[in-house]
Amino acid sequence: MHDATDTIAAIATAAGEGAIAIVRVSGPASLTIADRVIACAGPRPSERAPGTFVHGRLRAVTGDCREIVDEVILLVYRAPHSYTREDSVEIQGHGGATAARRILRALLESGARLAEPGEFTRRAFLSGRIDLLQAEAVLDLIRAQTDRAAAAAVEQLDGSLSRAFDELYGRLVNVAASIEATLDFPEEEVPGIATSETGAKLKSIQKRMDALLRTWDEGVLLREGATVVILGRPNVGKSTLLNAMLGVSRAIVSHMPGTTRDTIEESMSLGGVGIRLTDTAGLRDSDCDVENAGIERAKALMAKAAYVLYVIDASVAMTSDDRDNLAQLSPGRTVLVANKCDQTVRIDPNDLEAWTVVHTSLIRGEGIDAVKAALGTKILMGPPTPPHAVISERHRNLIVSARSEIVEAIQALDGDGGDSVLVASGLRSAIASLGLVTGREYHEELLDAIFTQFCIGK
């Protein structure tokens, strides 16, 4: 649909009971519709100054019927000083799904159209109020599960990532312009490309792209979180570790082997990163079909786990099963939790040399902070850094494409003394890729792919 001449409306607050429900309206007929449905003392909404709060009663207008729907506060926004840069109103009514739905229905019956997912933010982008990076930051902020993820999204919404890409875009355009200028000369009068100077500029741009690409891993962690699987033989303390990490009694703990027969997944925050922590069935041979099903799930998770907490019983020698299991894991993504250190430690230190090891007595609550610190270091690849905007998978793919074109241009400059046509063609493609990142260039399919991820009302 996406017709900018339409006036759109949607509920902007989450479903369920609450003190206030907000319904927003944007488009050329916003104030006309407000006049139609709002009964208030004094001037009508369309006659009010921007930034005005109007107290009144919202009516459902059907023919001659004027049914009172709710007592509301209406906020008046006038173009271009609104989220969409259009005339807009926001209506604050009483919370609750029914009250908000009744308000929305009255607005739709008075001429508004139900907004599509992300259509308000899409209009904000199309009006030039924000670029695509900032639009995506809105979604990241809504979805953020940790303070660190939210802070990174705010940095991006504030334009820090946009400025980085705008700088790259401008530098690349300047280089491309100097090369394009040589194409305007007759062949016998071509001044030639200053290959060393041009190559140096392109290598500097490539270096900046590489720096942006290095933020991708952190971006994945902040947006999607990290999967951490707790593995080990039965009765080594896996479920106790899960409960201790979460700070609540989530998994049943028993001295009986095979108590945990299915995976138990919970979420937590570690160093500002969302963690999906999964407890699993003890790895052993069993005659129980149900337990074996849980063990197979544990083995499947072991094969694809991003990070692992592998728990061993330090009061006994390491078993051949533990050695076989550890042989399938990466030391760089595994923390070995040597539990039951309140008892006599009998495990051979030589068996621990290749691993990051934390000694614990989980039954006494000892060593939990050390486990979290060791895991956090693995996930963050070092101590936490201040929150900053980081690229997404979409941005990464476009940077990789642009970088590839720049590398080929550098090789062309080095290889045959500067082929203007070949270099210019590659840089045009690189510029187009960077333009798609911020939305300097876009197509409807790209906008659909981004904004349909939003909720209706944002």
Helices and strands as residue ranges (DSSP letters): E 8-11, E 20-26, H 30-37, E 38-40, G 45-47, E 53-62, E 65-77, E 88-94, H 97-109, E 113-114, H 119-126, H 132-143, H 147-157, H 160-182, G 187-189, H 195-213, H 216-224, E 226-232, H 238-246, E 264-270, E 273-279, H 289-304, E 307-313, H 320-326, G 331-333, E 334-339, G 349-352, E 356-359, G 362-364, H 368-380, H 393-416, H 420-438, H 444-451
